[in-house]
Amino acid sequence: METNPPVDTLFYSPIRAAIWQNDTNTGRFFTVTFTRRYREGDAWKDSASFNESDLPMLAKAALDAHSRIQLRKVPTPTND
């Protein structure tokens, strides 16, 4: 099964917010996944757990993701 990439991604080190667009027969909706990047040895890993010090950047990522989603919901003018 092929997975579509996120329609937008925000990075606020070490926080990443991925915005996903979901088109269904009842309409379009968006979801957001938040991850924290960290290094373990030579490899980068993701975690869905956040440290207290990550919370300000997590909050900013959530607010900015919401703004980006709202921009995607604005109807675009059509050429009539």
N, CA, C and O of each residue as an XYZ file, in Angstrom:
320
protein
N       0.849     -1.177      0.000
C       0.000      0.000      0.000
C       0.894      1.240      0.000
O       1.829      1.342      0.794
N       0.601      2.169     -0.887
C       1.380      3.396     -1.012
C       0.809      4.468     -0.088
O      -0.403      4.678     -0.038
N       1.686      5.132      0.630
C       1.277      6.200      1.535
C       1.602      7.541      0.897
O       2.714      7.760      0.417
N       0.631      8.426      0.896
C       0.858      9.774      0.378
C       1.680     10.572      1.380
O       1.552     10.376      2.588
N       2.516     11.466      0.884
C       3.302     12.298      1.805
C       2.412     13.370      2.437
O       1.315     13.633      1.945
N       2.878     13.983      3.515
C       2.110     15.090      4.085
C       2.020     16.237      3.085
O       2.910     16.414      2.253
N       0.940     17.014      3.170
C       0.778     18.160      2.270
C       1.598     19.355      2.746
O       1.828     20.293      1.983
N       2.034     19.325      3.988
C       2.865     20.397      4.529
C       3.598     19.859      5.753
O       3.096     18.981      6.454
N       4.770     20.386      5.996
C       5.555     19.987      7.165
C       6.190     21.228      7.770
O       6.757     22.063      7.065
N       6.085     21.334      9.079
C       6.690     22.441      9.817
C       7.782     21.879     10.717
O       7.599     20.839     11.351
N       8.913     22.566     10.771
C      10.018     22.147     11.626
C      10.339     23.246     12.623
O      10.611     24.386     12.247
N      10.305     22.889     13.886
C      10.748     23.760     14.968
C      11.620     22.875     15.850
O      11.139     22.223     16.777
N      12.883     22.868     15.547
C      13.808     21.916     16.158
C      13.610     21.829     17.667
O      13.657     22.849     18.354
N      13.392     20.636     18.184
C      13.389     19.316     17.568
C      12.001     18.823     17.158
O      11.818     17.631     16.911
N      11.024     19.727     17.083
C       9.635     19.342     16.824
C       9.334     19.385     15.331
O       9.759     20.296     14.621
N       8.595     18.385     14.872
C       8.128     18.363     13.484
C       6.617     18.151     13.511
O       6.117     17.279     14.221
N       5.899     18.954     12.732
C       4.455     18.799     12.557
C       4.198     18.464     11.091
O       4.578     19.224     10.200
N       3.559     17.339     10.847
C       3.220     16.928      9.487
C       1.712     17.059      9.317
O       0.942     16.525     10.116
N       1.294     17.772      8.273
C      -0.126     17.992      7.994
C      -0.536     17.044      6.879
O       0.075     17.011      5.811
N      -1.570     16.286      7.146
C      -2.061     15.281      6.202
C      -3.437     15.680      5.699
O      -4.293     16.097      6.479
N      -3.647     15.552      4.409
C      -4.950     15.840      3.797
C      -5.652     14.515      3.542
O      -5.071     13.581      2.988
N      -6.903     14.452      3.953
C      -7.704     13.247      3.785
C      -8.945     13.594      2.975
O      -9.776     14.387      3.416
N      -9.071     13.008      1.803
C     -10.236     13.227      0.952
C     -11.131     11.999      1.034
O     -10.706     10.880      0.747
N     -12.376     12.232      1.431
C     -13.339     11.138      1.547
C     -14.576     11.488      0.735
O     -14.678     12.586      0.189
N     -15.510     10.555      0.659
C     -16.746     10.832     -0.074
C     -17.623     11.850      0.654
O     -18.585     12.354      0.074
N     -17.309     12.158      1.906
C     -18.069     13.173      2.642
C     -17.336     14.505      2.713
O     -17.830     15.456      3.319
N     -16.159     14.576      2.098
C     -15.428     15.841      2.076
C     -13.970     15.673      2.445
O     -13.469     14.561      2.611
N     -13.316     16.785      2.566
C     -11.887     16.831      2.872
C     -11.698     17.230      4.329
O     -12.386     18.113      4.841
N     -10.751     16.564      4.988
C     -10.377     16.981      6.332
C      -8.872     16.817      6.488
O      -8.218     16.159      5.680
N      -8.340     17.419      7.530
C      -6.899     17.423      7.755
C      -6.591     16.852      9.131
O      -7.363     17.015     10.076
N      -5.459     16.186      9.224
C      -4.950     15.715     10.505
C      -3.493     16.157     10.618
O      -2.841     16.462      9.619
N      -3.002     16.186     11.840
C      -1.621     16.604     12.080
C      -0.962     15.587     13.005
O      -1.545     15.167     14.004
N       0.259     15.201     12.657
C       1.059     14.368     13.550
C       2.254     15.184     14.024
O       2.868     15.921     13.253
N       2.567     15.039     15.294
C       3.693     15.746     15.900
C       4.730     14.720     16.340
O       4.395     13.705     16.949
N       5.979     14.993     16.028
C       7.063     14.123     16.466
C       8.217     14.965     16.991
O       8.383     16.132     16.637
N       8.996     14.336     17.836
C      10.217     14.959     18.351
C      11.391     14.156     17.813
O      11.462     12.942     18.004
N      12.311     14.837     17.139
C      13.497     14.181     16.581
C      14.593     14.144     17.646
O      14.799     15.105     18.386
N      15.278     13.026     17.701
C      16.429     12.922     18.595
C      17.453     11.979     17.976
O      17.134     11.157     17.117
N      18.652     12.120     18.423
C      19.743     11.317     17.877
C      20.120     10.234     18.881
O      20.307     10.494     20.069
N      20.225      9.022     18.369
C      20.683      7.894     19.179
C      21.857      7.266     18.442
O      21.677      6.561     17.450
N      23.044      7.527     18.932
C      24.239      7.070     18.217
C      24.372      7.829     16.908
O      24.397      9.059     16.898
N      24.457      7.100     15.807
C      24.574      7.715     14.484
C      23.230      7.878     13.787
O      23.168      8.419     12.683
N      22.156      7.419     14.417
C      20.844      7.412     13.758
C      19.908      8.451     14.366
O      19.929      8.703     15.571
N      19.081      9.051     13.495
C      18.019      9.945     13.946
C      16.764      9.120     14.162
O      16.445      8.235     13.368
N      16.051      9.417     15.247
C      14.826      8.695     15.591
C      13.714      9.704     15.847
O      13.961     10.892     16.057
N      12.475      9.195     15.825
C      11.292     10.002     16.120
C      10.627      9.481     17.383
O      10.653      8.284     17.669
N      10.035     10.393     18.127
C       9.280     10.035     19.314
C       7.996     10.854     19.342
O       7.968     11.995     18.880
N       6.942     10.269     19.885
C       5.686     10.990     20.077
C       5.556     11.451     21.528
O       4.484     11.875     21.958
N       6.644     11.365     22.272
C       6.699     11.819     23.649
C       7.514     13.111     23.691
O       8.525     13.240     23.001
N       7.066     14.056     24.500
C       7.687     15.376     24.511
C       8.161     15.739     25.910
O       7.479     15.477     26.900
N       9.329     16.341     25.974
C       9.870     16.829     27.237
C       9.193     18.149     27.600
O       8.622     18.825     26.744
N       9.266     18.497     28.859
C       8.717     19.779     29.304
C       9.296     20.929     28.489
O       8.577     21.862     28.134
N      10.578     20.868     28.193
C      11.217     21.953     27.441
C      10.768     22.009     25.982
O      10.986     23.018     25.311
N      10.139     20.931     25.477
C       9.628     20.912     24.102
C       8.270     21.601     23.966
O       7.865     21.959     22.860
N       7.576     21.786     25.070
C       6.184     22.237     25.005
C       5.989     23.596     24.343
O       5.021     23.741     23.597
N       6.837     24.602     24.560
C       6.633     25.863     23.836
C       6.707     25.688     22.313
O       5.892     26.261     21.590
N       7.662     24.913     21.825
C       7.772     24.684     20.377
C       6.632     23.808     19.869
O       6.170     23.981     18.742
N       6.179     22.871     20.692
C       5.036     22.043     20.314
C       3.786     22.912     20.174
O       3.006     22.739     19.238
N       3.601     23.844     21.105
C       2.456     24.756     21.036
C       2.536     25.634     19.792
O       1.528     25.836     19.115
N       3.714     26.156     19.482
C       3.886     26.978     18.277
C       3.607     26.153     17.033
O       2.934     26.623     16.116
N       4.115     24.934     16.991
C       3.880     24.066     15.838
C       2.388     23.796     15.664
O       1.889     23.788     14.538
N       1.671     23.575     16.768
C       0.233     23.316     16.692
C      -0.521     24.542     16.176
O      -1.400     24.412     15.324
N      -0.189     25.720     16.678
C      -0.855     26.944     16.216
C      -0.560     27.223     14.747
O      -1.457     27.587     13.987
N       0.695     27.053     14.349
C       1.058     27.303     12.954
C       0.458     26.256     12.024
O       0.080     26.579     10.898
N       0.363     25.010     12.474
C      -0.287     23.971     11.666
C      -1.760     24.322     11.463
O      -2.300     24.152     10.370
N      -2.399     24.809     12.511
C      -3.798     25.223     12.392
C      -3.940     26.341     11.363
O      -4.855     26.313     10.540
N      -3.042     27.321     11.403
C      -3.086     28.425     10.431
C      -2.890     27.919      9.008
O      -3.590     28.355      8.094
N      -1.953     27.013      8.811
C      -1.704     26.471      7.470
C      -2.916     25.696      6.959
O      -3.239     25.759      5.773
N      -3.584     24.970      7.845
C      -4.785     24.232      7.441
C      -5.879     25.208      7.040
O      -6.570     24.984      6.046
N      -6.049     26.286      7.798
C      -7.082     27.267      7.460
C      -6.827     27.868      6.088
O      -7.771     28.105      5.335
N      -5.564     28.120      5.749
C      -5.235     28.649      4.419
C      -5.601     27.654      3.326
O      -6.012     28.058      2.238
N      -5.461     26.377      3.595
C      -5.814     25.361      2.601
C      -7.327     25.237      2.431
O      -7.796     24.745      1.405
N      -8.082     25.672      3.416
C      -9.539     25.586      3.342
C     -10.166     26.762      2.606
O     -11.335     26.698      2.225
N      -9.407     27.835      2.402
C      -9.933     29.018      1.718
C     -10.193     28.652      0.265
O      -9.296     28.162     -0.422
N     -11.428     28.888     -0.214
C     -11.708     28.571     -1.617
C     -10.872     29.440     -2.553
O     -10.677     30.630     -2.305
N     -10.392     28.841     -3.610
C      -9.634     29.599     -4.601
C     -10.580     30.112     -5.669
O     -11.522     29.414     -6.044
N     -10.345     31.334     -6.172
C     -11.222     31.878     -7.208
C     -11.130     31.038     -8.484
O     -10.071     30.515     -8.832
N     -12.251     30.927     -9.155
C     -12.275     30.188    -10.417
C     -12.361     31.160    -11.573
O     -12.879     32.267    -11.426
N     -11.865     30.759    -12.696
C     -11.950     31.584    -13.907
C     -13.260     31.267    -14.612
O     -13.411     30.198    -15.204
N     -14.197     32.189    -14.548
C     -15.504     31.990    -15.202
C     -15.547     32.703    -16.522
O     -16.561     32.653    -17.218
